[in-house]
Amino acid sequence: MSDDQPIPTEADDVARLFAEAMHAMMRRTSGAEIAVLNDVGLTIPQIVALHVLRERGPITVGDVAGCTKLSPAATSHLVERLVRMGLVHRTEDVEDRRQKQVSVSPTGDALIERLERNRLESIMKAMSLLNPETRKKVAVAMSAIVADMVASGPSNLPEHAGAGDGFPKETLAGDGVASGPSKENTP
């Protein structure tokens, strides 16, 4: 966008611009993330389920279905594949033996960490392509976006499945504003 063009303010125009920026970044940086997905043979719905379980688990297969917008049957098959891959654990619910609780295994957690590390490295690479003034503007805009999203309320994930607002717990400061990982979580 050139300096003489008006800055869009309508939600749909800003969304298109945001999607265009994400696409431009991904064209230049997504190779490592795709390589990891190919290495382990995971689908996007499986990755989404792992993230949901990491944030909200342990939860029932039905809760996973609700969060991923998949049918209960498809979710059951997805969870079964993740169990066979060693990425999640499935246990009997202590309060209702008909229900199964699903949670991320240490192997699944390590995989998510690897994906998140690759994603952050990709974003850092993309940000390094920007001039310092543009990076500063991006930082200001992203800080405002995070603040507005936190202020808008909880995520669309079922609240009964766990607390939070859609952000990984270690990235929220006490005032609800995103921050870096806490010192105690840093290796």
TILUM-51599 format. One record per residue: residue number from 1; x, y, z negated of N, C-alpha, C in turn. Coordinates in Angstrom, 3 decimals. Layout:
// residues N
> resi,nX,nY,nZ,caX,caY,caZ,cX,cY,cZ
> NUM,X,Y,Z,X,Y,Z,X,Y,Z
...
// end
This chain:
// residues 187
> resi,nX,nY,nZ,caX,caY,caZ,cX,cY,cZ
> 1,0.857,-1.172,0.000,0.000,0.000,0.000,0.897,1.227,0.000
> 2,0.649,2.131,0.913,1.470,3.336,0.990,0.962,4.384,0.014
> 3,1.820,5.384,-0.247,1.476,6.427,-1.210,0.302,7.284,-0.759
> 4,0.039,7.356,0.557,-1.040,8.201,1.036,-2.401,7.506,1.037
> 5,-2.436,6.214,0.751,-3.702,5.485,0.672,-4.285,5.631,-0.732
> 6,-5.616,5.739,-0.823,-6.222,5.840,-2.159,-6.037,4.530,-2.931
> 7,-5.867,4.654,-4.223,-5.722,3.477,-5.081,-7.116,2.918,-5.340
> 8,-7.332,1.632,-5.043,-8.671,1.061,-5.253,-9.011,0.997,-6.738
> 9,-10.290,1.211,-7.031,-10.750,1.124,-8.416,-11.928,0.167,-8.584
> 10,-12.582,-0.193,-7.486,-13.704,-1.125,-7.577,-13.152,-2.519,-7.876
> 11,-13.862,-3.274,-8.705,-13.385,-4.586,-9.138,-13.057,-5.507,-7.973
> 12,-13.918,-5.543,-6.948,-13.654,-6.461,-5.831,-12.423,-6.032,-5.025
> 13,-12.197,-4.723,-4.865,-11.015,-4.244,-4.148,-9.739,-4.524,-4.938
> 14,-9.795,-4.310,-6.242,-8.635,-4.587,-7.096,-8.362,-6.089,-7.117
> 15,-9.415,-6.900,-7.147,-9.237,-8.359,-7.126,-8.550,-8.803,-5.837
> 16,-8.959,-8.235,-4.717,-8.311,-8.577,-3.441,-6.833,-8.176,-3.453
> 17,-6.542,-7.004,-3.978,-5.163,-6.535,-4.064,-4.343,-7.425,-4.991
> 18,-4.926,-7.811,-6.108,-4.256,-8.703,-7.049,-3.968,-10.050,-6.385
> 19,-4.964,-10.599,-5.680,-4.779,-11.877,-4.981,-3.692,-11.753,-3.915
> 20,-3.667,-10.629,-3.211,-2.629,-10.405,-2.199,-1.240,-10.362,-2.844
> 21,-1.125,-9.703,-3.995,0.157,-9.636,-4.703,0.582,-11.024,-5.177
> 22,-0.357,-11.790,-5.722,-0.045,-13.150,-6.177,0.396,-14.016,-4.999
> 23,-0.283,-13.876,-3.883,0.069,-14.652,-2.693,1.481,-14.298,-2.216
> 24,1.797,-13.005,-2.205,3.130,-12.563,-1.786,4.198,-13.134,-2.724
> 25,3.928,-13.136,-4.018,4.883,-13.702,-4.981,5.029,-15.202,-4.776
> 26,3.928,-15.900,-4.610,3.972,-17.356,-4.483,4.681,-17.787,-3.208
> 27,4.528,-17.023,-2.122,5.229,-17.366,-0.876,6.729,-17.359,-1.078
> 28,7.207,-16.539,-1.987,8.639,-16.405,-2.195,9.178,-17.261,-3.334
> 29,8.312,-17.771,-4.211,8.851,-18.347,-5.446,8.268,-19.677,-5.887
> 30,7.269,-20.233,-5.239,6.544,-21.372,-5.810,7.191,-22.726,-5.567
> 31,8.328,-22.803,-4.909,8.949,-24.082,-4.581,9.215,-24.973,-5.776
> 32,9.762,-24.424,-6.863,10.097,-25.235,-8.039,8.845,-25.819,-8.686
> 33,7.778,-25.040,-8.747,6.543,-25.532,-9.354,5.937,-26.664,-8.527
> 34,5.924,-26.482,-7.227,5.380,-27.518,-6.340,6.221,-28.777,-6.419
> 35,7.532,-28.627,-6.516,8.421,-29.788,-6.626,8.115,-30.599,-7.884
> 36,7.864,-29.930,-8.999,7.537,-30.638,-10.240,6.228,-31.397,-10.078
> 37,5.217,-30.744,-9.511,3.925,-31.408,-9.308,4.090,-32.626,-8.402
> 38,4.865,-32.487,-7.344,5.098,-33.622,-6.443,5.876,-34.733,-7.141
> 39,6.867,-34.368,-7.945,7.680,-35.364,-8.654,6.830,-36.258,-9.554
> 40,5.891,-35.646,-10.265,5.099,-36.420,-11.225,3.773,-36.892,-10.644
> 41,3.414,-36.414,-9.461,2.198,-36.871,-8.796,0.915,-36.386,-9.435
> 42,0.919,-35.154,-9.953,-0.278,-34.609,-10.582,-1.078,-33.753,-9.618
> 43,-2.385,-33.776,-9.812,-3.282,-32.920,-9.046,-3.548,-31.648,-9.849
> 44,-4.087,-30.647,-9.185,-4.430,-29.396,-9.876,-5.443,-29.660,-11.003
> 45,-6.522,-30.442,-10.786,-7.440,-30.713,-11.897,-6.748,-31.395,-13.086
> 46,-5.774,-32.257,-12.830,-5.046,-32.901,-13.928,-4.224,-31.873,-14.702
> 47,-3.587,-30.952,-13.985,-2.828,-29.894,-14.644,-3.758,-29.028,-15.484
> 48,-4.908,-28.672,-14.921,-5.878,-27.862,-15.662,-6.313,-28.601,-16.924
> 49,-6.604,-29.885,-16.801,-7.024,-30.673,-17.964,-5.927,-30.698,-19.029
> 50,-4.678,-30.859,-18.614,-3.573,-30.845,-19.585,-3.494,-29.509,-20.320
> 51,-3.664,-28.417,-19.582,-3.630,-27.096,-20.224,-4.800,-26.934,-21.192
> 52,-5.981,-27.383,-20.797,-7.146,-27.310,-21.681,-6.889,-28.116,-22.950
> 53,-6.384,-29.323,-22.791,-6.117,-30.171,-23.950,-5.042,-29.579,-24.842
> 54,-4.063,-28.967,-24.255,-2.998,-28.359,-25.054,-3.548,-27.200,-25.873
> 55,-4.407,-26.414,-25.270,-4.951,-25.260,-25.983,-6.065,-25.651,-26.959
> 56,-6.913,-26.592,-26.576,-8.118,-26.875,-27.354,-8.144,-28.237,-28.024
> 57,-7.284,-29.131,-27.648,-7.358,-30.510,-28.113,-7.025,-30.682,-29.572
> 58,-7.343,-31.830,-30.135,-8.067,-32.910,-29.473,-9.554,-32.572,-29.299
> 59,-10.065,-32.944,-28.134,-11.474,-32.729,-27.810,-12.012,-33.963,-27.115
> 60,-13.325,-34.011,-26.956,-13.942,-35.163,-26.299,-13.782,-35.068,-24.787
> 61,-13.967,-36.183,-24.122,-13.936,-36.213,-22.661,-15.022,-35.287,-22.115
> 62,-16.170,-35.240,-22.774,-17.248,-34.334,-22.362,-16.833,-32.873,-22.441
> 63,-16.070,-32.519,-23.488,-15.568,-31.149,-23.597,-14.577,-30.841,-22.475
> 64,-13.741,-31.818,-22.144,-12.804,-31.634,-21.036,-13.598,-31.394,-19.754
> 65,-14.658,-32.169,-19.549,-15.500,-32.001,-18.355,-16.089,-30.592,-18.319
> 66,-16.586,-30.121,-19.456,-17.162,-28.782,-19.515,-16.149,-27.693,-19.208
> 67,-14.938,-27.867,-19.695,-13.894,-26.863,-19.471,-13.369,-26.869,-18.045
> 68,-13.315,-28.032,-17.430,-12.753,-28.140,-16.082,-13.802,-28.044,-14.991
> 69,-15.074,-28.051,-15.396,-16.192,-27.989,-14.439,-16.242,-29.223,-13.540
> 70,-15.755,-30.348,-14.057,-15.839,-31.619,-13.345,-16.990,-32.434,-13.921
> 71,-17.469,-33.391,-13.166,-18.529,-34.260,-13.671,-17.944,-35.147,-14.774
> 72,-18.796,-35.630,-15.684,-18.296,-36.538,-16.718,-17.594,-37.768,-16.128
> 73,-18.133,-38.323,-15.043,-17.516,-39.504,-14.436,-16.133,-39.163,-13.874
> 74,-16.020,-38.055,-13.159,-14.722,-37.653,-12.600,-13.726,-37.356,-13.716
> 75,-14.212,-36.726,-14.777,-13.326,-36.409,-15.905,-12.853,-37.678,-16.596
> 76,-13.738,-38.636,-16.756,-13.357,-39.909,-17.363,-12.240,-40.580,-16.568
> 77,-12.363,-40.586,-15.245,-11.321,-41.162,-14.391,-10.030,-40.356,-14.483
> 78,-10.151,-39.033,-14.500,-8.984,-38.161,-14.612,-8.244,-38.438,-15.915
> 79,-8.990,-38.504,-17.019,-8.381,-38.778,-18.327,-7.727,-40.155,-18.326
> 80,-8.380,-41.130,-17.738,-7.799,-42.476,-17.670,-6.459,-42.456,-16.942
> 81,-6.379,-41.724,-15.840,-5.104,-41.625,-15.113,-4.036,-40.941,-15.960
> 82,-4.424,-39.897,-16.692,-3.468,-39.205,-17.558,-3.004,-40.096,-18.708
> 83,-3.905,-40.933,-19.229,-3.538,-41.883,-20.276,-2.526,-42.879,-19.717
> 84,-2.810,-43.427,-18.530,-1.894,-44.401,-17.908,-0.526,-43.794,-17.613
> 85,-0.504,-42.496,-17.329,0.762,-41.811,-17.060,1.502,-41.459,-18.356
> 86,0.841,-41.660,-19.499,1.459,-41.344,-20.782,1.415,-39.872,-21.138
> 87,0.579,-39.095,-20.457,0.525,-37.651,-20.680,-0.496,-37.240,-21.726
> 88,-1.484,-38.106,-21.990,-2.476,-37.829,-23.032,-2.732,-39.093,-23.854
> 89,-3.239,-38.865,-25.057,-3.680,-39.958,-25.927,-5.202,-39.900,-26.012
> 90,-5.821,-41.075,-26.091,-7.269,-41.159,-26.260,-7.505,-41.998,-27.497
> 91,-8.260,-41.451,-28.450,-8.537,-42.166,-29.700,-10.025,-42.095,-30.012
> 92,-10.439,-42.976,-30.886,-11.831,-42.996,-31.325,-12.083,-41.820,-32.263
> 93,-13.212,-41.149,-32.077,-13.604,-40.053,-32.955,-13.962,-40.623,-34.318
> 94,-13.368,-40.105,-35.389,-13.608,-40.652,-36.726,-15.033,-40.404,-37.203
> 95,-15.690,-39.359,-36.681,-17.056,-39.059,-37.104,-18.116,-39.722,-36.236
> 96,-17.787,-40.020,-34.983,-18.731,-40.651,-34.071,-17.964,-41.647,-33.210
> 97,-18.025,-42.913,-33.562,-17.220,-43.939,-32.903,-17.576,-44.118,-31.430
> 98,-18.723,-43.578,-31.000,-19.084,-43.661,-29.580,-18.280,-42.663,-28.750
> 99,-17.766,-41.644,-29.396,-17.002,-40.600,-28.710,-15.508,-40.908,-28.752
> 100,-14.815,-40.463,-27.732,-13.359,-40.579,-27.687,-12.762,-39.178,-27.740
> 101,-11.738,-39.022,-28.545,-11.000,-37.768,-28.616,-9.771,-37.881,-27.716
> 102,-9.477,-36.811,-26.992,-8.340,-36.799,-26.083,-7.414,-35.672,-26.517
> 103,-6.115,-35.959,-26.516,-5.120,-34.951,-26.870,-3.869,-35.139,-26.013
> 104,-3.089,-34.089,-25.903,-1.854,-34.141,-25.120,-0.809,-34.930,-25.903
> 105,-0.110,-35.819,-25.209,0.982,-36.577,-25.820,2.252,-35.724,-25.810
> 106,3.270,-36.121,-26.547,4.545,-35.385,-26.471,5.091,-35.325,-25.039
> 107,4.909,-36.380,-24.265,5.362,-36.385,-22.863,4.578,-35.362,-22.057
> 108,3.263,-35.302,-22.272,2.432,-34.318,-21.584,2.794,-32.909,-21.986
> 109,3.063,-32.709,-23.268,3.452,-31.396,-23.756,4.775,-30.961,-23.124
> 110,5.720,-31.888,-23.015,7.012,-31.575,-22.388,6.825,-31.214,-20.918
> 111,5.917,-31.894,-20.238,5.644,-31.586,-18.837,5.059,-30.186,-18.700
> 112,4.103,-29.845,-19.567,3.510,-28.509,-19.521,4.584,-27.456,-19.783
> 113,5.450,-27.719,-20.756,6.550,-26.786,-21.038,7.411,-26.590,-19.792
> 114,7.717,-27.674,-19.106,8.539,-27.610,-17.891,7.834,-26.788,-16.809
> 115,6.541,-27.017,-16.621,5.780,-26.254,-15.629,5.742,-24.770,-15.983
> 116,5.520,-24.474,-17.263,5.457,-23.080,-17.692,6.817,-22.399,-17.544
> 117,7.875,-23.120,-17.850,9.228,-22.587,-17.685,9.494,-22.268,-16.202
> 118,9.120,-23.209,-15.325,9.292,-22.982,-13.880,8.457,-21.805,-13.395
> 119,7.224,-21.702,-13.909,6.353,-20.591,-13.494,6.954,-19.264,-13.942
> 120,7.432,-19.206,-15.190,8.030,-17.975,-15.691,9.275,-17.615,-14.878
> 121,10.102,-18.602,-14.573,11.291,-18.339,-13.755,10.902,-17.822,-12.370
> 122,9.832,-18.365,-11.807,9.349,-17.905,-10.503,8.876,-16.458,-10.571
> 123,8.148,-16.142,-11.622,7.647,-14.771,-11.780,8.807,-13.814,-12.015
> 124,9.781,-14.252,-12.822,10.953,-13.408,-13.059,11.706,-13.151,-11.752
> 125,11.811,-14.174,-10.929,12.473,-14.024,-9.625,11.712,-13.011,-8.769
> 126,10.390,-13.124,-8.748,9.579,-12.184,-7.973,9.721,-10.768,-8.509
> 127,9.716,-10.616,-9.832,9.844,-9.284,-10.420,11.207,-8.677,-10.115
> 128,12.227,-9.520,-9.991,13.571,-9.001,-9.677,13.631,-8.424,-8.267
> 129,12.689,-8.773,-7.412,12.650,-8.235,-6.052,12.082,-6.820,-6.009
> 130,11.429,-6.418,-7.102,10.813,-5.093,-7.154,11.837,-4.051,-7.598
> 131,11.633,-2.821,-7.150,12.521,-1.765,-7.644,12.115,-1.432,-9.083
> 132,13.033,-0.852,-9.867,12.759,-0.605,-11.289,11.499,0.215,-11.546
> 133,11.231,1.195,-10.723,10.034,2.020,-10.932,8.755,1.187,-10.730
> 134,8.752,0.338,-9.721,7.599,-0.531,-9.489,7.451,-1.518,-10.647
> 135,8.559,-2.089,-11.121,8.484,-3.012,-12.274,7.881,-2.320,-13.484
> 136,8.263,-1.057,-13.704,7.710,-0.311,-14.836,6.193,-0.158,-14.685
> 137,5.746,0.160,-13.470,4.304,0.301,-13.217,3.581,-1.032,-13.427
> 138,4.215,-2.120,-12.985,3.629,-3.449,-13.177,3.513,-3.749,-14.667
> 139,4.560,-3.423,-15.430,4.537,-3.682,-16.875,3.416,-2.907,-17.557
> 140,3.242,-1.658,-17.184,2.166,-0.842,-17.757,0.808,-1.442,-17.396
> 141,0.636,-1.802,-16.121,-0.644,-2.373,-15.675,-0.917,-3.714,-16.355
> 142,0.095,-4.580,-16.435,-0.109,-5.897,-17.051,-0.434,-5.760,-18.538
> 143,0.209,-4.824,-19.220,-0.100,-4.602,-20.637,-1.557,-4.186,-20.804
> 144,-2.033,-3.314,-19.920,-3.431,-2.881,-19.969,-4.370,-4.041,-19.659
> 145,-3.996,-4.874,-18.678,-4.834,-6.029,-18.325,-4.953,-6.978,-19.508
> 146,-3.844,-7.297,-20.143,-3.867,-8.204,-21.293,-4.736,-7.614,-22.403
> 147,-4.543,-6.337,-22.692,-5.336,-5.698,-23.752,-6.827,-5.738,-23.429
> 148,-7.197,-5.435,-22.181,-8.610,-5.459,-21.795,-9.181,-6.875,-21.855
> 149,-8.406,-7.867,-21.419,-8.885,-9.254,-21.450,-9.080,-9.732,-22.881
> 150,-8.146,-9.409,-23.757,-8.278,-9.797,-25.166,-9.494,-9.104,-25.774
> 151,-9.670,-7.819,-25.446,-10.798,-7.060,-25.993,-12.141,-7.545,-25.453
> 152,-12.133,-8.189,-24.276,-13.397,-8.622,-23.670,-13.987,-9.850,-24.351
> 153,-13.251,-10.453,-25.259,-13.792,-11.583,-26.000,-13.118,-12.878,-25.625
> 154,-13.679,-13.974,-26.143,-13.043,-15.286,-25.947,-13.105,-15.750,-24.498
> 155,-12.255,-16.714,-24.194,-12.241,-17.299,-22.859,-13.522,-18.071,-22.625
> 156,-13.667,-18.610,-21.426,-14.868,-19.380,-21.119,-14.748,-20.831,-21.557
> 157,-13.654,-21.181,-22.237,-13.544,-22.535,-22.777,-14.444,-22.643,-24.006
> 158,-15.055,-23.790,-24.216,-15.955,-23.931,-25.359,-15.249,-23.619,-26.675
> 159,-15.823,-22.711,-27.440,-15.215,-22.307,-28.705,-15.198,-23.433,-29.734
> 160,-16.187,-24.329,-29.687,-16.198,-25.399,-30.671,-15.019,-26.343,-30.499
> 161,-14.376,-26.262,-29.338,-13.240,-27.136,-29.084,-11.953,-26.576,-29.655
> 162,-11.947,-25.340,-30.120,-10.740,-24.768,-30.711,-10.815,-23.262,-30.702
> 163,-9.980,-22.647,-31.511,-9.985,-21.192,-31.611,-9.074,-20.604,-30.551
> 164,-9.258,-19.327,-30.304,-8.361,-18.648,-29.371,-9.134,-17.918,-28.309
> 165,-8.402,-17.258,-27.461,-9.040,-16.453,-26.431,-8.507,-16.763,-25.050
> 166,-7.932,-17.946,-24.876,-7.430,-18.314,-23.569,-5.944,-18.128,-23.419
> 167,-5.296,-17.479,-24.376,-3.853,-17.306,-24.319,-3.188,-18.344,-25.189
> 168,-2.022,-18.836,-24.789,-1.299,-19.732,-25.682,-1.095,-19.049,-27.029
> 169,-1.284,-19.777,-28.095,-1.254,-19.191,-29.424,0.044,-18.450,-29.729
> 170,1.191,-18.953,-29.228,2.458,-18.309,-29.549,2.659,-16.983,-28.836
> 171,1.787,-16.613,-27.893,1.990,-15.361,-27.177,1.136,-14.231,-27.724
> 172,0.387,-14.464,-28.783,-0.449,-13.405,-29.326,0.142,-12.869,-30.615
> 173,0.293,-11.555,-30.667,0.714,-10.915,-31.904,-0.508,-10.799,-32.800
> 174,-0.311,-10.429,-34.032,-1.407,-10.330,-34.991,-2.507,-9.386,-34.562
> 175,-2.190,-8.371,-33.753,-3.201,-7.417,-33.331,-3.906,-7.837,-32.048
> 176,-3.609,-9.052,-31.547,-4.272,-9.546,-30.353,-3.636,-9.081,-29.059
> 177,-2.505,-8.395,-29.142,-1.809,-7.941,-27.946,-0.730,-8.943,-27.616
> 178,-0.637,-9.293,-26.346,0.347,-10.296,-25.948,1.753,-9.825,-26.257
> 179,2.558,-10.768,-26.678,3.969,-10.503,-26.938,4.760,-11.689,-26.462
> 180,6.028,-11.635,-26.594,6.869,-12.777,-26.238,6.744,-13.849,-27.283
> 181,7.410,-14.997,-27.044,7.393,-16.068,-28.028,7.959,-15.566,-29.348
> 182,7.408,-16.050,-30.429,7.908,-15.625,-31.728,9.279,-16.214,-31.962
> 183,10.038,-15.597,-32.845,11.396,-16.035,-33.144,11.398,-17.470,-33.673
> 184,10.389,-17.795,-34.483,10.389,-19.152,-35.034,10.080,-20.210,-33.994
> 185,9.467,-19.848,-32.863,9.191,-20.820,-31.799,10.304,-20.909,-30.775
> 186,11.312,-20.049,-30.917,12.398,-20.029,-29.951,13.464,-21.014,-30.383
> 187,13.903,-21.926,-29.457,14.911,-22.910,-29.858,16.238,-22.276,-30.158
// end
